[in-house]
Amino acid sequence: MIPRDPLGLQRQLAGLATLEAAVRTALRILQLTYPAVTRPQCDDEVFETTTARMLAELCNDLLVALDDHRAHVAPRLKSLQHADQTGWPF
């Protein structure tokens, strides 16, 4: 549910931005720890690398979902009466 008041929406967006930063950090750490996840999968891949690849794909899926949600919330953000209250709180 999208909050009706500007402060509630601001807090929700701040939480989503924090979640996005955490997922991007996790994805980057996976790519640094397991460089093979950025290359095409091979048949003799170690199970640990396969699991890391699956986790990286889930991180990408979550980032896409967050982007879709942001696109859904953007019109509501623009319709607020007090545009100065839409800035990030940090």
C-alpha distances in whole Angstrom, upper triangle without the diagonal:
4,6,9,12,14,14,11,10,13,13,10,12,15,14,13,17,18,17,19,22,22,22,24,27,27,28,30,32,32,34,36,37,37,38,39,35,35,38,39,39,43,44,45,42,42,39,38,37,36,33,33,32,30,28,28,27,24,23,23,21,18,19,19,15,14,16,15,11,13,14,11,10,14,14,11,13,17,16,16,19,20,20,22,19,17,20,19,20,23
4,7,9,10,11,9,7,10,11,8,10,13,13,12,15,17,17,18,21,22,22,24,26,27,27,30,32,32,34,36,37,38,38,39,36,35,39,39,40,43,45,47,43,43,41,39,38,37,35,34,33,31,29,29,27,25,24,24,22,19,19,19,16,14,15,14,10,11,12,10,7,11,11,8,10,13,12,12,15,17,17,19,16,14,17,17,18,21
4,6,8,9,6,5,9,9,8,10,13,13,14,16,18,18,19,22,23,24,26,28,29,30,32,33,34,36,38,39,40,41,42,38,38,41,42,43,46,48,49,46,46,43,41,41,40,37,36,36,34,31,31,30,27,26,26,25,22,22,22,19,17,18,17,14,14,15,13,10,13,13,9,10,13,12,11,14,15,15,17,14,13,16,16,16,19
4,7,9,7,7,10,12,11,13,16,16,17,19,21,21,23,25,26,27,29,31,32,33,35,37,38,39,41,42,43,44,45,41,41,44,45,46,50,51,53,50,49,47,45,44,43,41,39,39,37,35,34,34,31,29,30,28,25,25,25,22,20,21,20,16,16,17,14,11,13,12,9,10,12,10,9,11,12,14,16,13,13,16,17,17,21
4,6,5,6,9,10,11,12,14,16,17,18,20,21,23,25,26,27,29,30,32,33,35,36,38,39,41,42,43,44,46,42,42,45,46,47,51,53,54,51,50,48,46,45,44,42,40,40,38,36,35,35,32,30,31,29,26,26,26,24,21,22,21,18,17,19,17,13,14,14,10,10,13,11,8,10,10,12,13,10,11,14,15,15,19
4,6,5,6,9,10,10,12,14,15,16,18,20,21,22,24,26,27,28,30,31,33,34,36,37,39,40,42,42,44,41,40,43,45,46,50,52,53,49,49,47,45,44,43,41,39,39,37,35,34,34,31,29,29,28,25,24,25,23,20,20,20,17,15,17,16,12,13,13,10,8,11,10,7,8,8,9,10,6,7,10,12,12,16
4,5,5,6,9,10,10,12,14,15,16,18,20,21,23,24,26,27,29,30,31,33,35,36,37,39,40,41,43,40,40,43,45,45,49,51,52,49,48,46,43,43,42,40,38,38,37,34,33,33,31,28,29,28,25,24,25,23,20,21,22,18,17,19,18,14,15,16,13,11,14,14,11,12,10,12,11,7,8,10,11,10,13
4,5,5,6,9,10,11,12,14,15,17,18,20,21,23,24,26,27,29,30,32,33,35,36,38,39,40,41,38,38,42,43,43,47,49,50,46,46,43,41,41,40,37,36,36,34,31,31,31,28,26,27,26,23,22,23,21,18,19,20,16,15,18,16,13,14,15,12,11,15,14,12,14,13,14,14,11,10,13,12,12,15
4,5,5,6,9,10,10,12,14,15,16,18,20,21,22,24,26,27,28,30,31,33,34,36,37,38,39,36,36,39,40,41,45,47,48,45,44,42,40,39,38,36,34,34,32,30,29,29,26,24,25,24,20,20,20,18,15,16,16,13,12,14,13,9,11,12,9,8,11,12,10,13,12,12,13,10,8,11,11,11,14
4,5,5,6,9,10,10,12,14,15,16,18,20,21,22,24,26,27,29,30,31,33,34,36,37,38,35,35,38,40,41,45,47,48,44,44,42,39,38,38,36,34,34,32,30,29,29,26,24,24,24,21,19,21,19,16,16,17,14,12,15,15,11,12,14,11,9,12,13,11,13,12,11,11,8,6,8,7,7,11
4,5,5,6,9,10,11,12,14,15,17,18,20,21,23,24,26,27,29,30,32,33,34,36,37,34,34,38,39,40,44,46,46,43,42,40,37,37,36,34,32,32,31,28,27,28,25,23,24,23,20,19,21,19,15,17,18,15,14,17,16,13,14,17,14,12,16,17,14,17,15,15,14,11,10,10,9,8,11
4,5,5,6,9,10,11,12,14,15,17,18,20,21,23,24,26,27,29,30,32,33,34,35,32,32,35,37,37,41,43,44,40,40,37,35,35,34,31,30,30,28,25,25,25,22,20,21,20,17,16,18,15,12,14,15,11,11,14,13,10,12,15,12,11,15,16,14,17,17,16,16,13,11,12,10,11,13
4,5,5,6,9,10,10,12,14,15,16,18,20,21,22,24,26,27,28,30,31,32,33,30,30,33,35,36,39,42,43,39,39,37,34,33,33,31,29,29,27,25,24,24,21,19,19,19,16,14,16,14,10,12,13,10,8,12,12,9,10,13,12,10,13,15,14,17,16,14,15,12,9,10,8,9,11
4,5,5,6,9,10,11,12,14,15,17,18,20,21,23,24,26,27,28,30,31,33,30,30,33,35,36,39,42,42,39,38,36,34,33,33,30,28,28,27,24,23,24,22,19,20,20,17,15,17,16,12,14,16,13,11,15,16,13,14,17,15,13,16,18,16,19,17,16,15,12,10,10,7,7,8
4,5,5,6,9,10,11,12,14,15,17,18,20,21,23,24,26,27,28,30,31,28,28,32,34,34,38,40,40,37,36,34,31,31,30,28,26,26,25,22,21,22,19,17,18,18,14,14,16,15,11,14,15,13,12,16,16,13,15,18,17,15,19,20,19,22,20,19,19,16,14,13,10,10,11
4,5,5,6,9,10,10,12,14,15,16,18,20,21,22,24,26,27,28,29,26,26,29,31,31,35,37,38,34,34,32,30,29,28,26,24,24,23,20,19,19,17,14,15,15,11,10,13,11,7,10,12,9,9,13,13,11,13,16,15,14,17,19,19,22,21,19,19,17,14,14,11,12,13
4,5,5,6,9,10,11,12,14,15,16,18,20,21,22,24,26,26,28,25,25,28,30,31,35,37,38,34,34,32,30,28,28,26,24,24,23,20,19,20,18,14,15,16,12,11,13,13,9,10,13,11,10,13,15,13,13,17,17,15,17,20,19,22,21,19,18,16,13,12,9,11,10
4,5,5,6,9,10,11,12,14,15,17,18,20,21,22,24,25,27,24,24,28,30,31,34,37,37,33,32,31,28,27,27,25,22,23,22,19,18,19,17,14,16,17,13,12,15,14,11,13,16,14,13,17,18,16,17,21,20,18,21,23,22,25,23,22,21,18,16,15,11,11,11
4,5,5,6,9,10,11,12,14,15,17,18,20,21,22,24,25,22,22,26,28,28,32,34,34,30,30,28,25,24,24,22,20,20,19,16,15,16,14,11,13,13,10,9,13,12,9,12,14,13,12,16,17,16,17,21,20,19,22,24,23,27,25,24,23,21,18,17,14,15,14
4,5,5,6,9,10,10,12,14,15,16,18,20,21,22,23,20,20,24,25,26,30,32,33,29,29,27,25,23,23,21,19,19,18,15,14,15,13,10,10,12,8,7,10,10,7,9,12,11,11,14,16,15,16,20,20,18,21,24,23,27,25,23,23,21,18,17,14,15,15
4,6,5,6,9,10,11,12,14,15,16,18,20,20,23,20,20,23,26,27,30,33,33,29,29,27,25,23,24,22,19,19,19,16,14,16,15,11,12,14,12,10,13,14,11,12,16,15,14,17,19,18,19,22,22,20,23,26,25,28,27,24,24,22,19,17,14,15,13
4,5,5,6,9,10,11,12,14,15,16,18,19,21,19,19,23,25,25,29,31,31,27,26,25,22,21,22,19,16,18,17,14,13,15,13,10,12,14,11,10,14,14,12,14,17,17,16,20,21,20,21,25,25,23,26,29,28,31,29,27,27,24,22,20,17,17,16
4,5,5,6,9,10,11,12,14,15,16,17,19,16,16,20,22,22,26,28,28,25,24,22,20,19,19,16,14,14,14,11,10,11,10,6,8,10,8,7,11,12,10,12,15,15,15,18,20,20,21,24,25,23,26,29,28,32,31,28,28,26,23,22,19,20,18
4,5,5,6,9,10,11,12,14,15,16,18,15,15,18,21,22,25,28,28,24,24,23,20,19,19,18,14,15,15,12,10,12,11,8,9,11,10,8,11,13,11,12,16,16,16,18,21,20,21,25,25,24,26,29,29,32,31,28,28,26,23,21,18,20,18
4,5,5,6,9,10,11,12,14,15,17,15,15,19,22,22,26,28,28,24,23,23,19,18,19,18,14,15,16,13,11,14,13,10,12,14,13,11,15,16,15,16,19,20,19,22,24,23,24,28,28,26,29,32,31,34,33,30,29,28,25,23,20,21,18
4,5,5,6,9,10,10,12,14,16,13,14,18,20,20,23,25,25,21,20,19,16,15,16,14,11,12,13,9,8,12,11,8,10,13,12,11,15,16,15,17,20,20,20,23,25,25,26,29,30,28,31,34,33,36,35,33,32,30,27,26,22,23,21
4,5,5,6,9,10,10,11,13,10,11,14,17,17,20,23,23,19,19,18,15,14,14,13,10,10,11,8,6,9,9,6,8,11,11,10,13,15,14,16,19,19,20,22,24,24,25,29,29,28,31,33,34,37,36,33,33,31,28,27,23,25,23
4,5,5,6,9,10,10,13,11,11,14,17,18,21,24,24,20,20,20,17,15,16,15,12,12,14,12,9,12,13,10,11,14,14,13,16,18,17,18,21,22,21,24,26,26,27,30,31,30,32,35,35,38,36,34,33,32,29,27,24,25,23
4,5,5,6,8,10,13,11,12,15,18,19,21,24,23,19,18,18,15,13,15,14,10,12,14,11,10,13,14,11,13,16,16,15,18,20,19,21,24,24,24,27,29,29,30,33,34,32,35,38,37,40,39,36,35,34,31,29,26,27,24
4,5,5,6,8,10,8,10,13,15,15,18,20,20,16,15,15,11,10,12,11,7,8,11,8,7,11,12,10,12,15,15,15,18,19,19,21,23,24,25,27,29,29,30,34,34,33,36,39,39,42,41,38,38,36,33,31,28,29,27
4,6,5,5,8,6,7,10,13,14,17,19,19,16,15,16,13,10,12,12,9,9,12,11,8,11,13,11,12,15,16,15,18,20,20,21,24,25,25,27,29,30,30,34,35,34,36,39,39,42,41,38,38,37,34,32,29,30,28
4,6,6,9,9,10,12,16,16,19,21,21,17,16,17,14,12,15,15,11,12,15,13,11,15,17,14,15,19,19,18,21,23,23,24,27,28,28,30,32,32,33,36,37,36,38,41,41,44,42,40,39,38,35,33,29,31,28
4,6,9,9,11,13,16,16,18,20,19,15,14,15,11,10,13,13,9,11,14,13,11,15,16,15,17,20,20,20,23,25,24,25,28,29,29,32,34,34,35,39,39,38,40,43,43,46,45,42,41,40,37,35,32,32,30
4,5,6,8,10,13,12,14,16,15,12,11,12,9,7,10,10,7,8,12,11,10,13,15,14,16,19,20,19,22,24,24,25,28,29,30,32,34,34,35,39,40,38,41,44,44,47,46,43,43,41,38,36,33,34,32
4,5,6,8,11,11,13,16,16,12,13,14,12,9,12,13,10,10,13,13,11,14,17,16,16,19,20,20,22,24,25,25,28,30,30,31,34,35,35,39,40,38,40,44,44,47,46,43,43,42,38,36,34,35,33
4,5,5,8,8,9,13,12,9,10,12,11,7,9,11,9,8,12,13,11,13,16,16,16,19,21,21,22,25,26,26,28,30,31,32,34,36,36,39,41,40,42,45,45,49,48,45,45,44,40,39,36,37,35
4,6,7,8,10,13,14,10,11,12,10,7,8,9,7,5,9,10,8,9,12,12,12,15,17,17,18,21,22,22,24,26,27,29,31,32,33,36,37,36,39,41,42,46,45,42,42,41,37,36,33,35,33
4,7,9,12,15,16,13,14,15,14,11,11,13,10,8,11,12,9,10,14,13,12,15,17,16,18,21,22,21,24,26,26,27,30,31,31,35,36,35,37,40,41,44,44,41,41,40,36,35,32,34,32
4,6,9,13,13,11,14,15,15,11,11,14,12,10,13,15,12,13,16,16,15,18,20,20,20,23,25,24,26,29,29,30,33,34,34,38,39,39,40,43,44,48,47,44,44,43,40,38,36,38,36
4,6,10,12,10,13,15,15,12,11,14,13,10,13,15,13,13,16,17,16,18,21,21,21,24,25,25,27,29,30,31,33,35,35,38,40,40,41,44,45,49,48,45,46,45,41,40,38,40,38
4,7,9,7,10,11,12,9,8,12,12,9,11,14,13,13,16,17,17,18,21,22,22,24,26,27,28,30,31,32,34,36,37,40,41,41,43,46,47,50,50,47,48,46,43,42,39,41,40
4,6,6,9,11,13,10,10,13,14,12,14,17,16,16,19,21,20,22,25,25,26,28,30,30,32,34,35,36,38,40,41,44,45,45,47,49,51,54,54,51,51,50,47,45,43,45,43
4,6,9,11,13,12,10,14,15,14,15,18,18,18,21,23,23,24,27,28,28,30,32,33,34,36,38,38,40,42,43,46,47,47,49,52,53,57,56,54,54,53,49,48,46,47,46
4,6,9,12,10,10,14,15,14,16,19,19,19,22,24,24,25,28,29,30,32,34,34,36,38,39,40,42,44,45,48,49,49,51,54,54,58,57,55,55,54,50,49,46,48,46
4,6,8,7,7,10,11,11,13,15,15,16,19,20,21,22,25,26,27,29,30,31,33,35,36,37,39,41,42,45,46,46,48,50,51,55,54,52,52,50,47,46,43,44,42
4,5,5,6,9,10,11,13,15,15,17,19,20,21,23,25,26,27,29,31,32,33,35,36,38,39,41,42,45,46,46,48,51,51,55,54,52,52,50,47,45,42,43,42
4,5,5,6,9,10,11,12,14,15,17,18,20,21,23,24,26,27,29,30,32,33,35,36,38,39,41,44,44,44,47,49,50,53,52,50,50,48,45,44,41,42,40
4,5,5,6,9,10,11,12,14,15,17,18,20,21,23,25,26,27,29,30,32,33,35,36,37,39,42,43,42,45,47,48,51,50,48,48,46,43,41,38,39,37
4,5,5,6,9,10,10,12,14,15,16,18,20,21,23,24,26,27,29,30,31,33,35,36,37,40,41,41,43,46,46,50,49,46,46,45,41,40,37,38,36
4,5,5,6,9,10,11,12,14,15,17,19,20,21,23,24,26,27,29,30,32,33,35,36,39,40,40,42,45,45,49,48,46,46,44,41,40,37,39,37
4,5,5,6,9,10,11,12,14,15,17,19,20,21,23,25,26,27,29,31,32,33,35,38,38,38,41,43,43,47,46,44,44,42,39,38,35,36,35
4,5,5,6,9,10,10,12,14,15,17,18,20,21,23,24,26,27,29,30,31,33,36,37,36,39,41,41,45,44,42,42,40,37,36,32,34,32
4,5,5,6,9,10,11,12,14,15,17,18,20,21,23,24,26,27,29,30,32,35,36,35,38,40,41,44,44,41,42,40,37,35,33,34,33
4,5,5,6,9,10,11,12,14,15,17,18,20,21,23,24,26,27,29,30,33,34,34,36,39,39,43,43,40,41,39,36,35,32,34,32
4,5,5,6,9,10,11,12,14,15,16,18,20,21,22,24,26,27,28,32,32,32,34,37,37,41,40,38,38,36,33,32,29,30,29
4,5,5,6,9,10,11,12,14,15,17,19,20,21,23,24,26,27,30,31,30,33,35,36,39,39,36,37,35,31,30,28,29,28
4,5,5,6,9,10,11,12,14,15,17,18,20,21,23,24,26,29,30,30,32,34,35,39,38,36,37,35,32,31,28,30,29
4,5,5,6,9,10,10,12,14,15,16,18,20,21,22,24,27,28,28,30,33,33,37,36,34,35,33,30,29,27,28,27
4,5,5,6,9,10,11,12,14,15,16,18,20,21,22,26,26,26,28,31,31,35,34,32,32,30,27,26,23,25,24
4,5,5,6,9,10,11,12,14,15,17,19,20,21,24,25,25,27,30,31,34,34,31,32,30,27,26,24,26,25
4,5,5,6,9,10,11,12,14,15,17,18,20,23,24,24,26,28,29,33,33,31,32,30,27,26,24,26,26
4,5,5,6,9,10,10,12,14,15,16,18,21,22,22,24,26,27,31,30,28,29,27,24,24,21,23,23
4,5,5,6,9,10,10,12,14,15,16,20,20,20,22,25,26,29,29,26,27,25,22,21,19,21,21
4,5,5,6,9,10,11,12,14,15,18,20,20,22,24,25,29,29,26,28,26,22,22,21,23,23
4,5,5,6,9,10,11,12,14,17,18,18,20,22,24,27,27,25,27,25,21,22,20,22,23
4,5,5,6,9,10,10,12,15,16,15,18,20,21,25,24,22,23,21,18,18,16,19,19
4,5,5,6,9,10,10,14,15,15,17,19,20,24,24,21,23,21,18,18,16,19,20
4,5,5,6,9,10,12,14,14,16,18,20,24,24,22,24,22,19,20,19,22,23
4,5,5,6,9,11,11,12,15,16,17,21,22,20,22,20,16,18,17,19,20
4,5,5,6,9,10,10,12,14,15,19,19,17,19,17,13,14,14,17,18
4,6,5,8,10,10,11,14,16,19,20,17,20,19,15,16,16,19,21
4,6,7,8,10,11,13,14,18,19,18,20,19,15,17,17,20,22
4,6,5,6,9,10,11,15,16,14,17,15,12,14,14,17,19
4,5,5,6,9,10,14,15,12,15,14,10,12,13,17,19
4,5,5,6,9,12,14,12,16,15,12,15,16,19,22
4,5,5,7,10,12,11,14,13,10,14,15,18,20
4,5,6,9,10,8,11,10,7,10,12,14,17
4,6,8,9,7,11,11,8,11,14,17,19
4,6,9,8,12,12,10,14,16,19,22
4,6,6,9,8,8,12,14,16,19
4,6,9,9,10,13,16,18,21
4,5,6,8,10,14,15,18
4,5,6,8,12,13,16
4,6,6,10,11,14
4,6,8,9,12
4,7,9,12
4,6,9
4,5
4
